[in-house]
Amino acid sequence: MRPEIRLDGVRFTYSSGSGLTRIDLSAERGERIAILGPNGAGKTTLLKVMLGLLHPQEGTVSFEGQDLSRMSRAELARAMAMVPQELLLPYALTVREVVLLGRTPYLHRYRGPAREDLDAVRSAIAAVDLVSTAERPYNELSGGERQRAILAMAMAQQPRLLLLDEPTRSLDLHHQIRILSLIRDLSLRGGPTVIASMHDLNLASLYFSRLVLLSSGHIVADGPPEKVIRPDTIREVFDVPVLVRRHPEVDRPWVTLQSDLRDTSAARGDASTEAINP
């Protein structure tokens, strides 16, 4: 099977010196991949390179076998969509109008949206639970509601590749689970290939079939959660000691921070140490 998107020997460097160092990565049709790593590891940069917003100084990026640099903006807009961390609009649009922006690649210049455009918008709004706020100005929404509206806009675009930059940012726990479940179910029903940058290791382990761990612009580990989420690897990349166990309900690794309460309490002669750490 030909990879949906492929990066070969990609290097991208900012003037500050940070960026990506020789990235070799491919994603098959229908995969759900989470890009993990600390701040500054290159997660957002990697997504922008895949989208064609940043052009690598070395290496190539191809989509469905075609060199990304040779694809027109219209072709790219129909093929892939990105959900950024934040969308700033210069004027007031309602939620429905924002989601309709996702249909821009399909709209004809001299006519309004067709029935299929309106149906796609309606379906996307319902999927992210924003029906009751569809006519409200986007700029008046909470951070979490805005994030869901941006996702709905990308869903209305009906891309073959969906890129998400920290999709659970600003969401409460209920909507984190709802959005990740929605993304998973879309993929399982033959929807887009999904590549998302994530900070939460446990949510990534539960909702994504493949994890890619970045550190200082290069790939440290790539594979199923069991291969990537290992105590020594997480300690090396994030500089924190962790315990990795199996989730009690699903067969996926689950990360717990190792507490330093025992050592701290012992150093202070804290008599409550045994109560905290039985």
C-alpha atoms as a printed R data frame, in Angstrom:
    type eleno elety resid chain resno       x      y      z
1   ATOM     1    CA   MET     A     1   0.000  0.000  0.000
2   ATOM     2    CA   ARG     A     2   1.325  3.430 -0.959
3   ATOM     3    CA   PRO     A     3   1.720  5.792  2.017
4   ATOM     4    CA   GLU     A     4  -0.786  8.635  2.189
5   ATOM     5    CA   ILE     A     5   1.924 11.065  3.268
6   ATOM     6    CA   ARG     A     6   5.654 10.476  3.326
7   ATOM     7    CA   LEU     A     7   8.634 12.500  4.554
8   ATOM     8    CA   ASP     A     8  12.098 11.479  3.398
9   ATOM     9    CA   GLY     A     9  15.177 13.030  4.993
10  ATOM    10    CA   VAL     A    10  13.316 16.225  5.887
11  ATOM    11    CA   ARG     A    11  15.275 18.997  7.563
12  ATOM    12    CA   PHE     A    12  13.785 22.337  8.494
13  ATOM    13    CA   THR     A    13  15.685 24.845 10.592
14  ATOM    14    CA   TYR     A    14  14.509 28.183 11.967
15  ATOM    15    CA   SER     A    15  16.920 31.095 12.303
16  ATOM    16    CA   SER     A    16  17.129 30.257 16.014
17  ATOM    17    CA   GLY     A    17  18.583 26.873 15.127
18  ATOM    18    CA   SER     A    18  15.601 24.809 16.277
19  ATOM    19    CA   GLY     A    19  13.470 22.776 13.906
20  ATOM    20    CA   LEU     A    20  13.526 19.281 12.430
21  ATOM    21    CA   THR     A    21  16.578 17.112 11.798
22  ATOM    22    CA   ARG     A    22  16.370 14.414  9.116
23  ATOM    23    CA   ILE     A    23  12.826 13.196  9.601
24  ATOM    24    CA   ASP     A    24  11.850  9.943  7.863
25  ATOM    25    CA   LEU     A    25   8.166  9.273  8.439
26  ATOM    26    CA   SER     A    26   5.206  7.881  6.526
27  ATOM    27    CA   ALA     A    27   1.525  7.354  7.312
28  ATOM    28    CA   GLU     A    28  -0.750  4.802  5.681
29  ATOM    29    CA   ARG     A    29  -4.345  5.508  4.750
30  ATOM    30    CA   GLY     A    30  -6.578  5.400  7.836
31  ATOM    31    CA   GLU     A    31  -3.835  5.491 10.479
32  ATOM    32    CA   ARG     A    32  -4.271  7.467 13.694
33  ATOM    33    CA   ILE     A    33  -0.905  8.856 14.757
34  ATOM    34    CA   ALA     A    34  -0.108 11.006 17.794
35  ATOM    35    CA   ILE     A    35   3.036 13.139 17.712
36  ATOM    36    CA   LEU     A    36   4.432 13.429 21.238
37  ATOM    37    CA   GLY     A    37   7.270 15.361 22.808
38  ATOM    38    CA   PRO     A    38   8.092 18.233 25.157
39  ATOM    39    CA   ASN     A    39   7.658 21.888 24.245
40  ATOM    40    CA   GLY     A    40  10.047 22.837 21.465
41  ATOM    41    CA   ALA     A    41  10.481 19.258 20.237
42  ATOM    42    CA   GLY     A    42   9.183 20.153 16.767
43  ATOM    43    CA   LYS     A    43   5.608 18.829 16.862
44  ATOM    44    CA   THR     A    44   3.882 21.883 15.373
45  ATOM    45    CA   THR     A    45   6.717 22.405 12.903
46  ATOM    46    CA   LEU     A    46   6.296 18.837 11.673
47  ATOM    47    CA   LEU     A    47   2.568 19.370 11.093
48  ATOM    48    CA   LYS     A    48   3.209 22.601  9.179
49  ATOM    49    CA   VAL     A    49   5.752 20.858  6.957
50  ATOM    50    CA   MET     A    50   3.205 18.127  6.201
51  ATOM    51    CA   LEU     A    51   0.613 20.770  5.331
52  ATOM    52    CA   GLY     A    52   2.998 22.620  3.028
53  ATOM    53    CA   LEU     A    53   3.065 25.782  5.143
54  ATOM    54    CA   LEU     A    54   6.790 25.330  5.762
55  ATOM    55    CA   HIS     A    55   9.180 24.163  3.058
56  ATOM    56    CA   PRO     A    56  12.070 21.934  4.150
57  ATOM    57    CA   GLN     A    57  15.629 22.948  3.346
58  ATOM    58    CA   GLU     A    58  16.429 19.298  2.677
59  ATOM    59    CA   GLY     A    59  14.381 16.214  1.856
60  ATOM    60    CA   THR     A    60  10.994 15.708  0.253
61  ATOM    61    CA   VAL     A    61   7.355 15.532  1.333
62  ATOM    62    CA   SER     A    62   4.872 13.630 -0.825
63  ATOM    63    CA   PHE     A    63   1.117 13.131 -0.575
64  ATOM    64    CA   GLU     A    64  -0.415 10.091 -2.278
65  ATOM    65    CA   GLY     A    65   2.775  9.756 -4.297
66  ATOM    66    CA   GLN     A    66   2.829 13.361 -5.497
67  ATOM    67    CA   ASP     A    67   5.515 15.839 -4.467
68  ATOM    68    CA   LEU     A    68   3.830 18.301 -2.116
69  ATOM    69    CA   SER     A    69   5.753 21.228 -3.608
70  ATOM    70    CA   ARG     A    70   4.121 20.567 -6.994
71  ATOM    71    CA   MET     A    71   0.555 20.526 -5.705
72  ATOM    72    CA   SER     A    72  -1.570 23.659 -6.066
73  ATOM    73    CA   ARG     A    73  -3.143 25.331 -3.051
74  ATOM    74    CA   ALA     A    74  -6.569 24.210 -4.294
75  ATOM    75    CA   GLU     A    75  -5.393 20.584 -4.476
76  ATOM    76    CA   LEU     A    76  -3.914 20.787 -0.994
77  ATOM    77    CA   ALA     A    77  -7.073 22.378  0.426
78  ATOM    78    CA   ARG     A    78  -9.207 19.501 -0.858
79  ATOM    79    CA   ALA     A    79  -6.721 16.879  0.309
80  ATOM    80    CA   MET     A    80  -5.855 17.951  3.847
81  ATOM    81    CA   ALA     A    81  -7.004 20.161  6.698
82  ATOM    82    CA   MET     A    82  -5.334 21.369  9.867
83  ATOM    83    CA   VAL     A    83  -6.879 22.223 13.204
84  ATOM    84    CA   PRO     A    84  -4.573 24.863 14.752
85  ATOM    85    CA   GLN     A    85  -4.321 25.600 18.450
86  ATOM    86    CA   GLU     A    86  -6.151 28.880 17.899
87  ATOM    87    CA   LEU     A    87  -7.929 30.660 15.052
88  ATOM    88    CA   LEU     A    88  -7.984 34.462 15.102
89  ATOM    89    CA   LEU     A    89 -10.620 36.140 12.940
90  ATOM    90    CA   PRO     A    90 -10.482 39.860 12.020
91  ATOM    91    CA   TYR     A    91 -14.256 40.304 12.180
92  ATOM    92    CA   ALA     A    92 -17.255 38.698 13.826
93  ATOM    93    CA   LEU     A    93 -18.509 35.478 12.266
94  ATOM    94    CA   THR     A    94 -21.049 33.106 13.720
95  ATOM    95    CA   VAL     A    95 -20.063 29.543 14.489
96  ATOM    96    CA   ARG     A    96 -21.989 28.376 11.425
97  ATOM    97    CA   GLU     A    97 -20.136 30.851  9.198
98  ATOM    98    CA   VAL     A    98 -16.784 29.741 10.611
99  ATOM    99    CA   VAL     A    99 -17.589 26.098  9.912
100 ATOM   100    CA   LEU     A   100 -18.726 27.038  6.398
101 ATOM   101    CA   LEU     A   101 -15.194 28.338  5.755
102 ATOM   102    CA   GLY     A   102 -14.198 24.689  5.639
103 ATOM   103    CA   ARG     A   103 -16.201 24.336  2.419
104 ATOM   104    CA   THR     A   104 -14.232 27.098  0.663
105 ATOM   105    CA   PRO     A   105 -12.275 24.673 -1.586
106 ATOM   106    CA   TYR     A   106 -15.581 23.407 -3.019
107 ATOM   107    CA   LEU     A   107 -17.529 26.653 -3.406
108 ATOM   108    CA   HIS     A   108 -18.079 28.229 -6.809
109 ATOM   109    CA   ARG     A   109 -17.103 31.865 -7.106
110 ATOM   110    CA   TYR     A   110 -20.435 33.177 -8.379
111 ATOM   111    CA   ARG     A   111 -22.916 31.194 -6.299
112 ATOM   112    CA   GLY     A   112 -23.661 30.474 -2.693
113 ATOM   113    CA   PRO     A   113 -23.122 27.183 -0.896
114 ATOM   114    CA   ALA     A   114 -24.896 24.177 -2.377
115 ATOM   115    CA   ARG     A   115 -27.043 21.719 -0.442
116 ATOM   116    CA   GLU     A   116 -24.117 19.359  0.102
117 ATOM   117    CA   ASP     A   117 -22.105 22.236  1.596
118 ATOM   118    CA   LEU     A   118 -24.857 23.114  4.052
119 ATOM   119    CA   ASP     A   119 -25.352 19.450  4.931
120 ATOM   120    CA   ALA     A   120 -21.623 19.060  5.639
121 ATOM   121    CA   VAL     A   121 -21.687 22.133  7.889
122 ATOM   122    CA   ARG     A   122 -24.789 20.966  9.746
123 ATOM   123    CA   SER     A   123 -23.330 17.512 10.321
124 ATOM   124    CA   ALA     A   124 -19.996 18.876 11.559
125 ATOM   125    CA   ILE     A   125 -21.647 21.283 14.010
126 ATOM   126    CA   ALA     A   126 -23.763 18.490 15.457
127 ATOM   127    CA   ALA     A   127 -20.762 16.174 15.755
128 ATOM   128    CA   VAL     A   128 -18.889 18.601 18.021
129 ATOM   129    CA   ASP     A   129 -21.959 19.441 20.119
130 ATOM   130    CA   LEU     A   130 -22.315 23.100 19.076
131 ATOM   131    CA   VAL     A   131 -25.867 23.086 17.692
132 ATOM   132    CA   SER     A   132 -27.131 25.400 20.437
133 ATOM   133    CA   THR     A   133 -24.377 27.961 19.752
134 ATOM   134    CA   ALA     A   134 -24.347 27.780 15.941
135 ATOM   135    CA   GLU     A   135 -25.638 31.351 15.534
136 ATOM   136    CA   ARG     A   136 -23.469 32.893 18.234
137 ATOM   137    CA   PRO     A   137 -20.423 34.981 17.283
138 ATOM   138    CA   TYR     A   138 -17.296 32.835 17.279
139 ATOM   139    CA   ASN     A   139 -15.318 35.525 19.131
140 ATOM   140    CA   GLU     A   140 -17.722 35.315 22.093
141 ATOM   141    CA   LEU     A   141 -17.177 31.593 22.665
142 ATOM   142    CA   SER     A   142 -15.093 30.062 25.421
143 ATOM   143    CA   GLY     A   143 -11.705 28.618 24.530
144 ATOM   144    CA   GLY     A   144 -13.063 25.091 24.504
145 ATOM   145    CA   GLU     A   145 -16.034 26.028 22.308
146 ATOM   146    CA   ARG     A   146 -13.721 27.752 19.846
147 ATOM   147    CA   GLN     A   147 -11.556 24.650 19.673
148 ATOM   148    CA   ARG     A   148 -14.594 22.538 18.828
149 ATOM   149    CA   ALA     A   149 -15.710 25.051 16.190
150 ATOM   150    CA   ILE     A   150 -12.292 24.867 14.526
151 ATOM   151    CA   LEU     A   151 -12.508 21.076 14.476
152 ATOM   152    CA   ALA     A   152 -15.979 21.292 12.928
153 ATOM   153    CA   MET     A   153 -14.589 23.580 10.215
154 ATOM   154    CA   ALA     A   154 -11.924 20.987  9.387
155 ATOM   155    CA   MET     A   155 -14.500 18.184  9.390
156 ATOM   156    CA   ALA     A   156 -16.719 20.139  6.986
157 ATOM   157    CA   GLN     A   157 -13.737 20.327  4.640
158 ATOM   158    CA   GLN     A   158 -13.889 16.497  4.367
159 ATOM   159    CA   PRO     A   159 -10.119 16.040  3.947
160 ATOM   160    CA   ARG     A   160  -8.276 12.794  3.315
161 ATOM   161    CA   LEU     A   161  -5.607 13.843  5.823
162 ATOM   162    CA   LEU     A   162  -6.583 15.592  9.066
163 ATOM   163    CA   LEU     A   163  -3.804 17.293 11.031
164 ATOM   164    CA   LEU     A   164  -4.510 18.521 14.556
165 ATOM   165    CA   ASP     A   165  -2.267 20.677 16.731
166 ATOM   166    CA   GLU     A   166  -3.099 19.821 20.361
167 ATOM   167    CA   PRO     A   167  -6.815 19.150 19.722
168 ATOM   168    CA   THR     A   168  -7.660 18.790 23.428
169 ATOM   169    CA   ARG     A   169  -6.142 22.135 24.406
170 ATOM   170    CA   SER     A   170  -8.623 24.289 26.395
171 ATOM   171    CA   LEU     A   171 -11.149 21.444 26.603
172 ATOM   172    CA   ASP     A   172 -12.592 20.084 29.823
173 ATOM   173    CA   LEU     A   173 -12.298 16.354 30.463
174 ATOM   174    CA   HIS     A   174 -15.745 15.556 29.054
175 ATOM   175    CA   HIS     A   175 -15.043 17.268 25.741
176 ATOM   176    CA   GLN     A   176 -11.494 15.894 25.541
177 ATOM   177    CA   ILE     A   177 -12.965 12.399 25.553
178 ATOM   178    CA   ARG     A   178 -15.793 13.380 23.206
179 ATOM   179    CA   ILE     A   179 -13.470 14.941 20.621
180 ATOM   180    CA   LEU     A   180 -10.910 12.121 20.700
181 ATOM   181    CA   SER     A   181 -13.682  9.525 20.469
182 ATOM   182    CA   LEU     A   182 -15.122 11.399 17.503
183 ATOM   183    CA   ILE     A   183 -11.745 11.524 15.758
184 ATOM   184    CA   ARG     A   184 -11.194  7.814 16.413
185 ATOM   185    CA   ASP     A   185 -14.641  6.854 15.146
186 ATOM   186    CA   LEU     A   186 -14.245  8.961 11.987
187 ATOM   187    CA   SER     A   187 -11.032  7.120 11.207
188 ATOM   188    CA   LEU     A   188 -12.499  3.685 11.918
189 ATOM   189    CA   ARG     A   189 -15.444  4.397  9.597
190 ATOM   190    CA   GLY     A   190 -13.121  4.990  6.657
191 ATOM   191    CA   GLY     A   191 -12.588  8.683  7.334
192 ATOM   192    CA   PRO     A   192  -9.357 10.647  7.069
193 ATOM   193    CA   THR     A   193  -5.901  9.659  8.118
194 ATOM   194    CA   VAL     A   194  -5.333 11.472 11.424
195 ATOM   195    CA   ILE     A   195  -2.062 12.931 12.695
196 ATOM   196    CA   ALA     A   196  -2.251 14.963 15.908
197 ATOM   197    CA   SER     A   197   0.277 16.586 18.197
198 ATOM   198    CA   MET     A   198  -0.476 15.693 21.814
199 ATOM   199    CA   HIS     A   199   0.881 16.457 25.276
200 ATOM   200    CA   ASP     A   200  -1.147 13.935 27.265
201 ATOM   201    CA   LEU     A   201   0.631 10.581 27.020
202 ATOM   202    CA   ASN     A   202  -2.293  8.634 28.447
203 ATOM   203    CA   LEU     A   203  -4.895 10.051 26.072
204 ATOM   204    CA   ALA     A   204  -2.517  9.409 23.187
205 ATOM   205    CA   SER     A   205  -2.061  5.816 24.333
206 ATOM   206    CA   LEU     A   206  -5.819  5.237 24.558
207 ATOM   207    CA   TYR     A   207  -6.991  6.897 21.348
208 ATOM   208    CA   PHE     A   208  -4.173  6.510 18.827
209 ATOM   209    CA   SER     A   209  -2.865  3.324 17.251
210 ATOM   210    CA   ARG     A   210   0.641  4.681 16.627
211 ATOM   211    CA   LEU     A   211   2.817  7.127 18.529
212 ATOM   212    CA   VAL     A   212   5.791  9.135 17.279
213 ATOM   213    CA   LEU     A   213   7.988 10.612 20.007
214 ATOM   214    CA   LEU     A   214  10.066 13.680 19.143
215 ATOM   215    CA   SER     A   215  12.952 15.243 21.008
216 ATOM   216    CA   SER     A   216  14.984 18.225 19.783
217 ATOM   217    CA   GLY     A   217  13.665 17.858 16.255
218 ATOM   218    CA   HIS     A   218  14.332 14.172 15.687
219 ATOM   219    CA   ILE     A   219  12.358 10.965 16.148
220 ATOM   220    CA   VAL     A   220  13.265  9.043 19.302
221 ATOM   221    CA   ALA     A   221  10.628  6.302 19.037
222 ATOM   222    CA   ASP     A   222   7.935  5.309 16.551
223 ATOM   223    CA   GLY     A   223   5.408  2.499 16.849
224 ATOM   224    CA   PRO     A   224   2.424  1.233 18.820
225 ATOM   225    CA   PRO     A   225   1.936  2.636 22.347
226 ATOM   226    CA   GLU     A   226   3.599 -0.429 23.909
227 ATOM   227    CA   LYS     A   227   6.812  0.268 22.005
228 ATOM   228    CA   VAL     A   228   6.958  4.017 22.618
229 ATOM   229    CA   ILE     A   229   5.662  4.485 26.166
230 ATOM   230    CA   ARG     A   230   8.446  2.913 28.200
231 ATOM   231    CA   PRO     A   231   9.793  4.261 31.508
232 ATOM   232    CA   ASP     A   232  13.367  4.723 30.288
233 ATOM   233    CA   THR     A   233  12.289  6.436 27.057
234 ATOM   234    CA   ILE     A   234   9.890  8.827 28.795
235 ATOM   235    CA   ARG     A   235  12.500  9.660 31.439
236 ATOM   236    CA   GLU     A   236  15.077 10.410 28.740
237 ATOM   237    CA   VAL     A   237  12.814 12.682 26.681
238 ATOM   238    CA   PHE     A   238  10.811 14.462 29.399
239 ATOM   239    CA   ASP     A   239  13.384 14.299 32.217
240 ATOM   240    CA   VAL     A   240  10.855 12.943 34.713
241 ATOM   241    CA   PRO     A   241  10.669  9.503 36.366
242 ATOM   242    CA   VAL     A   242   7.478  7.617 35.572
243 ATOM   243    CA   LEU     A   243   5.780  4.312 36.233
244 ATOM   244    CA   VAL     A   244   4.201  2.557 33.257
245 ATOM   245    CA   ARG     A   245   1.449  0.041 33.939
246 ATOM   246    CA   ARG     A   246  -1.387 -1.469 31.919
247 ATOM   247    CA   HIS     A   247  -4.713  0.346 31.861
248 ATOM   248    CA   PRO     A   248  -7.145 -1.687 34.000
249 ATOM   249    CA   GLU     A   249  -9.826 -1.843 31.278
250 ATOM   250    CA   VAL     A   250  -7.948 -1.744 27.965
251 ATOM   251    CA   ASP     A   251  -4.633 -3.311 27.067
252 ATOM   252    CA   ARG     A   252  -2.686 -0.062 26.665
253 ATOM   253    CA   PRO     A   253   0.201  1.446 28.654
254 ATOM   254    CA   TRP     A   254  -0.760  3.967 31.338
255 ATOM   255    CA   VAL     A   255   1.725  6.491 32.710
256 ATOM   256    CA   THR     A   256   1.922  7.616 36.334
257 ATOM   257    CA   LEU     A   257   4.436 10.128 37.639
258 ATOM   258    CA   GLN     A   258   6.751  8.740 40.280
259 ATOM   259    CA   SER     A   259   6.152 10.685 43.475
260 ATOM   260    CA   ASP     A   260   9.047 12.368 45.248
261 ATOM   261    CA   LEU     A   261   7.011 12.734 48.459
262 ATOM   262    CA   ARG     A   262   8.760  9.816 50.132
263 ATOM   263    CA   ASP     A   263  12.249 11.232 49.666
264 ATOM   264    CA   THR     A   264  11.198 14.762 50.564
265 ATOM   265    CA   SER     A   265   9.345 13.660 53.667
266 ATOM   266    CA   ALA     A   266  12.201 11.437 54.818
267 ATOM   267    CA   ALA     A   267  14.673 14.278 54.452
268 ATOM   268    CA   ARG     A   268  12.476 16.462 56.652
269 ATOM   269    CA   GLY     A   269  11.758 13.749 59.193
270 ATOM   270    CA   ASP     A   270   8.056 13.945 58.357
271 ATOM   271    CA   ALA     A   271   6.124 11.546 60.579
272 ATOM   272    CA   SER     A   272   3.281 11.401 58.036
273 ATOM   273    CA   THR     A   273   5.433  9.675 55.413
274 ATOM   274    CA   GLU     A   274   3.920  6.272 56.089
275 ATOM   275    CA   ALA     A   275   0.406  7.671 55.768
276 ATOM   276    CA   ILE     A   276   1.179  9.202 52.382
277 ATOM   277    CA   ASN     A   277   3.062  6.187 51.082
278 ATOM   278    CA   PRO     A   278   1.725  3.082 52.795
